[in-house]
Amino acid sequence: MRLIQSRQKPDNTDVKDVKVASYYDGWNIRLKNAYVDLDLIPLTTLRVGMIGTPWIPTVEKVWNYRFVKPTLTDAEKLFSSADMGAAATIKLPQGYGEAMLAVRSGFSVFGEVNFMKFLPTPLNNLGVLARFDSWDPNTDKENDGHSLILAGLTYAVAKNVRAVLNLQQTSYQATDKDSTSQITCQVEVKF
């Protein structure tokens, strides 16, 4: 990019200033991730520091029910791929599932238990999921937060086809805003 600007000197002759923008103008060095992983407890990883926010992409993978409800980050239009914080990922024994808890400017806890290893066919395709979100965009301001409770049953209908029957309840800090509840059934078909 070139910018050419004309100006006049005191003796009324023209002077041309030419500025060529550098490819690196406006670039700063930024730290994306800098964290410590601690495996002090069996099946649990603790991560502390400038961590990739678990919602991108870890929570998407762990939650795995975007078709039921987007993650807290998506629902609140928060899109930070890394931030200061702490997270704990707990793997349930023998592949029954996992749970994750992460703390930064919002709170979300969810998990899923699959019954595939201890129920007979066709009930072994059944599972339960639960999620709790709490969001307060400004802790110094009263009555601007809300929370979500989601609980449901999952069923793997066929390969690449899942159905979820769930209850979602959203409660608000504002006393003039009523809680909302809904029962939904969603089906996901992957091609």
Residue frames as qw, qx, qy, qz and C-alpha x, y, z in Angstrom:
[[0.000, 0.890, 0.456, 0.000, 0.00, 0.00, 0.00],
 [0.419, 0.080, 0.010, 0.904, 1.30, 3.44, -0.90],
 [0.050, -0.876, -0.432, 0.208, -0.01, 6.74, 0.32],
 [0.426, 0.229, 0.150, 0.862, 0.95, 9.85, -1.63],
 [0.141, -0.858, -0.425, 0.253, 0.13, 13.19, -0.10],
 [0.414, 0.512, 0.094, 0.747, 0.87, 16.62, -1.59],
 [0.328, -0.823, -0.302, 0.352, 1.56, 19.66, 0.49],
 [0.388, 0.821, 0.002, 0.419, 2.95, 23.09, -0.19],
 [0.603, -0.169, -0.266, 0.733, 6.15, 24.53, 1.23],
 [0.107, -0.754, -0.268, 0.590, 6.19, 28.14, 2.45],
 [0.059, -0.429, 0.412, 0.802, 7.56, 29.24, -0.98],
 [0.689, 0.399, 0.143, -0.587, 4.41, 27.75, -2.67],
 [0.413, 0.388, -0.773, -0.284, 6.24, 24.83, -4.33],
 [0.909, -0.171, -0.115, -0.362, 4.80, 21.32, -4.04],
 [0.059, -0.456, 0.870, -0.178, 6.40, 18.63, -1.93],
 [0.831, -0.066, -0.397, -0.385, 5.27, 15.02, -2.20],
 [0.383, -0.428, 0.748, -0.332, 5.38, 12.71, 0.83],
 [0.748, 0.113, -0.577, -0.307, 5.32, 9.01, 0.05],
 [0.476, -0.390, 0.682, -0.395, 4.58, 6.47, 2.76],
 [0.626, 0.138, -0.722, -0.260, 4.86, 2.77, 2.00],
 [0.748, -0.436, 0.245, -0.436, 3.03, 0.63, 4.57],
 [0.070, 0.411, -0.907, 0.067, 5.06, -2.25, 5.89],
 [0.633, -0.152, -0.710, -0.268, 3.58, -5.75, 6.00],
 [0.522, -0.251, -0.700, 0.418, 4.23, -5.79, 9.75],
 [0.105, -0.310, 0.146, -0.934, 2.79, -2.35, 10.64],
 [0.635, -0.333, 0.038, -0.697, 0.45, -2.70, 13.61],
 [0.843, -0.070, -0.533, -0.005, 1.59, -6.21, 14.51],
 [0.373, -0.679, 0.491, -0.400, 2.35, -6.98, 18.12],
 [0.355, 0.167, -0.913, 0.115, 3.81, -10.06, 19.69],
 [0.695, -0.332, 0.071, -0.634, 1.04, -11.94, 21.45],
 [0.097, -0.227, 0.945, -0.217, 1.17, -14.89, 23.77],
 [0.631, -0.104, -0.500, -0.584, -1.41, -17.47, 22.72],
 [0.887, -0.370, -0.236, -0.141, -0.92, -20.31, 25.26],
 [0.277, 0.473, -0.679, 0.488, 1.38, -20.70, 28.26],
 [0.766, -0.428, 0.036, -0.478, 0.19, -23.21, 30.83],
 [0.036, -0.375, 0.900, -0.220, 1.16, -26.03, 33.15],
 [0.803, -0.141, -0.421, -0.398, -0.54, -29.44, 33.08],
 [0.225, -0.410, 0.773, -0.429, -0.61, -31.33, 36.35],
 [0.758, -0.072, -0.567, -0.314, -1.50, -35.02, 36.49],
 [0.093, -0.394, 0.711, -0.575, -1.54, -35.35, 40.27],
 [0.640, 0.050, 0.557, -0.527, -4.81, -37.27, 40.51],
 [0.314, 0.045, 0.893, 0.319, -5.50, -40.45, 38.48],
 [0.242, 0.561, 0.735, 0.294, -7.69, -39.84, 35.39],
 [0.036, -0.944, -0.281, 0.170, -7.58, -36.06, 36.04],
 [0.553, 0.240, 0.086, 0.793, -5.61, -33.34, 34.31],
 [0.155, -0.873, -0.260, 0.382, -5.37, -29.89, 35.90],
 [0.523, 0.407, 0.223, 0.715, -4.33, -27.05, 33.57],
 [0.241, -0.859, -0.239, 0.384, -3.42, -23.56, 34.86],
 [0.371, -0.320, 0.287, 0.823, -2.17, -20.43, 33.05],
 [0.385, 0.472, -0.218, -0.762, -2.89, -18.81, 29.70],
 [0.427, 0.076, 0.900, 0.046, -4.96, -21.71, 28.46],
 [0.200, -0.137, -0.649, -0.721, -6.94, -22.30, 25.33],
 [0.548, -0.069, 0.309, -0.774, -10.50, -21.73, 26.39],
 [0.343, -0.015, 0.938, -0.044, -12.04, -25.15, 26.76],
 [0.582, 0.555, 0.406, -0.435, -14.98, -24.17, 24.64],
 [0.605, 0.750, -0.193, -0.184, -12.81, -23.90, 21.58],
 [0.622, 0.019, -0.545, -0.561, -12.44, -26.74, 20.53],
 [0.120, 0.112, -0.935, 0.315, -12.27, -28.99, 23.58],
 [0.389, 0.203, 0.587, -0.680, -15.73, -28.27, 24.94],
 [0.644, 0.349, -0.266, -0.626, -17.23, -28.67, 21.49],
 [0.498, 0.238, -0.829, -0.090, -15.69, -32.15, 21.41],
 [0.046, -0.019, -0.870, 0.491, -16.54, -33.06, 25.02],
 [0.461, 0.252, 0.348, -0.776, -20.05, -31.53, 24.97],
 [0.077, -0.023, 0.907, 0.413, -20.73, -33.11, 21.56],
 [0.129, 0.608, 0.780, -0.072, -24.37, -31.94, 21.67],
 [0.057, -0.188, 0.125, 0.972, -24.19, -28.63, 19.81],
 [0.244, -0.288, -0.671, -0.638, -27.42, -29.60, 18.08],
 [0.395, -0.606, -0.676, 0.137, -29.14, -29.62, 21.50],
 [0.225, -0.961, -0.109, 0.119, -27.65, -26.40, 22.91],
 [0.536, 0.665, -0.272, 0.443, -24.59, -24.37, 21.85],
 [0.627, -0.174, -0.450, 0.611, -21.82, -24.03, 24.39],
 [0.247, -0.815, -0.308, 0.425, -21.87, -21.10, 26.82],
 [0.308, -0.385, 0.309, 0.813, -19.26, -19.32, 24.71],
 [0.083, 0.255, 0.684, 0.678, -21.36, -19.57, 21.57],
 [0.157, -0.718, -0.677, -0.044, -24.64, -18.79, 23.32],
 [0.266, -0.844, -0.190, 0.426, -23.23, -15.60, 24.86],
 [0.548, 0.805, 0.006, 0.226, -21.25, -14.62, 21.75],
 [0.403, -0.802, 0.424, 0.124, -17.97, -14.91, 23.63],
 [0.915, 0.375, -0.034, 0.141, -15.21, -16.02, 21.34],
 [0.103, -0.836, 0.537, -0.054, -11.86, -15.97, 22.99],
 [0.883, 0.223, -0.413, -0.014, -9.64, -18.84, 21.97],
 [0.662, -0.013, -0.520, 0.540, -7.28, -18.39, 24.97],
 [0.293, -0.793, 0.030, -0.533, -7.44, -16.65, 28.35],
 [0.046, 0.372, -0.759, 0.532, -6.06, -16.78, 31.87],
 [0.781, -0.258, -0.004, -0.569, -7.79, -19.49, 33.88],
 [0.225, -0.307, 0.910, -0.163, -7.82, -23.01, 35.22],
 [0.787, 0.091, -0.300, -0.532, -9.46, -26.22, 34.04],
 [0.400, -0.267, 0.862, -0.162, -9.84, -29.79, 35.25],
 [0.704, 0.198, -0.471, -0.494, -10.68, -32.67, 32.92],
 [0.500, -0.254, 0.769, -0.307, -11.77, -35.91, 34.58],
 [0.517, 0.170, -0.719, -0.432, -12.03, -39.13, 32.58],
 [0.807, -0.234, 0.282, -0.464, -14.53, -41.61, 33.94],
 [0.395, -0.360, 0.840, 0.094, -13.07, -45.13, 34.29],
 [0.465, 0.144, 0.855, 0.179, -13.33, -47.65, 31.45],
 [0.064, 0.103, 0.545, 0.830, -14.50, -45.09, 28.90],
 [0.008, 0.629, 0.759, -0.169, -17.89, -44.32, 30.50],
 [0.138, 0.910, 0.274, 0.279, -17.43, -40.62, 29.69],
 [0.499, 0.008, -0.245, 0.831, -15.71, -37.53, 31.00],
 [0.158, -0.913, -0.370, 0.063, -16.48, -34.29, 32.78],
 [0.494, 0.272, -0.046, 0.824, -14.81, -30.91, 32.56],
 [0.250, -0.889, -0.318, 0.214, -14.82, -27.83, 34.76],
 [0.505, 0.275, 0.050, 0.817, -13.21, -24.58, 33.64],
 [0.214, -0.828, -0.360, 0.374, -13.20, -21.20, 35.37],
 [0.305, 0.110, 0.164, 0.932, -12.80, -17.72, 33.73],
 [0.224, 0.082, 0.152, -0.959, -15.61, -15.04, 33.25],
 [0.775, -0.013, -0.236, -0.586, -18.48, -17.55, 33.23],
 [0.352, -0.286, 0.858, -0.241, -19.01, -21.12, 34.60],
 [0.797, 0.189, -0.291, -0.494, -20.10, -24.27, 32.80],
 [0.313, -0.294, 0.893, -0.137, -20.14, -27.87, 34.02],
 [0.817, 0.214, -0.120, -0.521, -21.45, -30.79, 32.01],
 [0.225, -0.337, 0.914, 0.029, -21.12, -34.50, 31.62],
 [0.781, 0.159, -0.321, -0.512, -22.50, -37.58, 29.97],
 [0.445, -0.271, 0.842, -0.139, -22.80, -41.18, 31.08],
 [0.615, 0.235, -0.564, -0.499, -23.25, -43.90, 28.48],
 [0.769, -0.231, 0.464, -0.374, -24.90, -47.17, 29.50],
 [0.718, 0.458, -0.456, -0.257, -23.32, -49.21, 26.69],
 [0.308, 0.395, -0.838, 0.218, -21.20, -51.33, 29.01],
 [0.075, -0.015, 0.872, -0.484, -23.78, -52.41, 31.56],
 [0.618, 0.297, 0.334, -0.647, -27.22, -52.53, 29.91],
 [0.564, 0.161, 0.777, 0.229, -28.49, -55.17, 27.47],
 [0.005, -0.004, -0.538, -0.843, -29.22, -54.41, 23.83],
 [0.394, 0.633, 0.199, 0.636, -31.06, -52.19, 22.76],
 [0.381, -0.909, -0.169, 0.023, -30.90, -50.24, 26.03],
 [0.707, -0.326, 0.112, 0.617, -27.10, -50.10, 25.78],
 [0.356, 0.456, 0.298, 0.759, -27.51, -47.24, 23.27],
 [0.295, -0.876, -0.325, -0.199, -29.04, -45.11, 26.04],
 [0.504, 0.056, -0.329, 0.797, -27.24, -42.40, 27.98],
 [0.209, -0.893, -0.378, 0.130, -27.90, -39.39, 30.21],
 [0.454, 0.327, -0.054, 0.827, -26.46, -35.92, 29.98],
 [0.299, -0.855, -0.367, 0.212, -26.54, -32.90, 32.25],
 [0.448, 0.352, 0.003, 0.822, -25.23, -29.36, 32.07],
 [0.262, -0.852, -0.349, 0.289, -25.18, -26.27, 34.26],
 [0.430, 0.426, 0.075, 0.793, -24.15, -22.81, 32.97],
 [0.254, -0.825, -0.330, 0.383, -23.88, -19.63, 34.99],
 [0.460, 0.393, 0.205, 0.770, -23.22, -16.33, 33.24],
 [0.200, -0.884, -0.266, 0.329, -22.84, -12.89, 34.80],
 [0.605, 0.605, 0.107, 0.507, -21.40, -10.48, 32.22],
 [0.123, 0.619, -0.268, 0.728, -20.69, -7.77, 34.81],
 [0.561, -0.341, -0.688, 0.309, -20.25, -8.84, 38.43],
 [0.150, -0.124, -0.302, 0.933, -20.34, -5.18, 39.49],
 [0.408, -0.083, -0.235, -0.878, -23.82, -4.76, 38.03],
 [0.435, 0.069, 0.758, -0.482, -26.92, -6.20, 39.68],
 [0.645, 0.413, 0.520, -0.378, -29.46, -8.41, 37.92],
 [0.466, 0.655, -0.379, -0.459, -27.71, -8.97, 34.60],
 [0.029, -0.352, 0.931, 0.090, -26.83, -12.67, 34.89],
 [0.855, 0.025, -0.060, -0.514, -28.59, -15.92, 34.22],
 [0.296, -0.344, 0.891, -0.019, -28.12, -19.67, 34.63],
 [0.726, 0.196, -0.431, -0.499, -29.12, -22.74, 32.64],
 [0.517, -0.214, 0.809, -0.182, -29.92, -26.25, 33.83],
 [0.676, 0.332, -0.450, -0.480, -30.15, -28.92, 31.13],
 [0.456, -0.217, 0.850, -0.150, -30.86, -32.62, 31.70],
 [0.713, 0.367, -0.219, -0.556, -31.70, -35.24, 29.13],
 [0.809, -0.050, 0.585, 0.033, -31.70, -38.76, 27.79],
 [0.260, 0.604, -0.563, -0.501, -29.67, -39.66, 24.71],
 [0.836, 0.102, 0.533, -0.082, -30.17, -42.58, 22.38],
 [0.028, -0.441, 0.692, 0.571, -27.98, -43.75, 19.49],
 [0.772, 0.343, 0.205, -0.494, -30.68, -44.71, 17.00],
 [0.909, 0.341, 0.128, 0.202, -28.25, -45.96, 14.33],
 [0.630, -0.137, 0.140, 0.751, -24.75, -45.21, 13.14],
 [0.191, 0.109, 0.176, 0.959, -24.52, -41.41, 12.74],
 [0.367, -0.550, -0.391, -0.641, -28.05, -40.84, 14.09],
 [0.258, -0.143, -0.708, 0.642, -28.67, -39.65, 17.68],
 [0.313, -0.686, -0.416, -0.508, -31.79, -38.45, 19.46],
 [0.246, -0.003, -0.574, 0.781, -31.95, -36.38, 22.64],
 [0.366, -0.731, -0.482, -0.314, -34.99, -35.72, 24.83],
 [0.449, -0.022, -0.419, 0.789, -34.15, -32.94, 27.27],
 [0.234, -0.889, -0.391, 0.037, -35.44, -30.33, 29.70],
 [0.440, 0.250, -0.104, 0.856, -33.83, -26.88, 29.66],
 [0.283, -0.869, -0.401, 0.072, -34.55, -24.28, 32.34],
 [0.404, 0.374, -0.100, 0.829, -33.10, -20.76, 32.28],
 [0.376, -0.788, -0.421, 0.247, -33.28, -18.59, 35.41],
 [0.318, 0.671, 0.009, 0.670, -32.51, -14.87, 35.49],
 [0.363, -0.170, -0.479, 0.781, -31.07, -12.65, 38.24],
 [0.186, -0.157, -0.088, -0.966, -33.46, -9.85, 37.26],
 [0.230, 0.241, 0.799, -0.501, -36.61, -10.12, 39.38],
 [0.509, 0.491, 0.113, -0.698, -38.74, -8.74, 36.54],
 [0.498, 0.399, -0.655, -0.404, -37.75, -11.54, 34.16],
 [0.886, -0.156, 0.265, -0.348, -39.47, -14.91, 34.56],
 [0.384, -0.336, 0.838, 0.196, -37.63, -18.21, 34.31],
 [0.702, 0.360, -0.307, -0.532, -38.20, -20.19, 31.13],
 [0.540, -0.194, 0.819, -0.028, -38.50, -23.95, 30.74],
 [0.687, 0.422, -0.297, -0.512, -38.78, -26.11, 27.67],
 [0.728, -0.114, 0.675, 0.048, -38.82, -29.78, 26.83],
 [0.485, 0.655, -0.370, -0.446, -37.31, -30.55, 23.46],
 [0.857, -0.003, 0.494, 0.148, -36.47, -33.53, 21.32],
 [0.271, 0.789, -0.407, -0.372, -33.66, -33.14, 18.82],
 [0.929, 0.110, 0.320, 0.149, -32.27, -35.57, 16.29],
 [0.024, -0.768, 0.497, 0.402, -28.82, -35.35, 14.75],
 [0.907, 0.312, 0.265, 0.094, -28.05, -37.08, 11.45],
 [0.219, -0.713, 0.477, 0.466, -24.43, -36.99, 10.25],
 [0.827, 0.554, 0.011, -0.097, -23.56, -37.57, 6.61]]
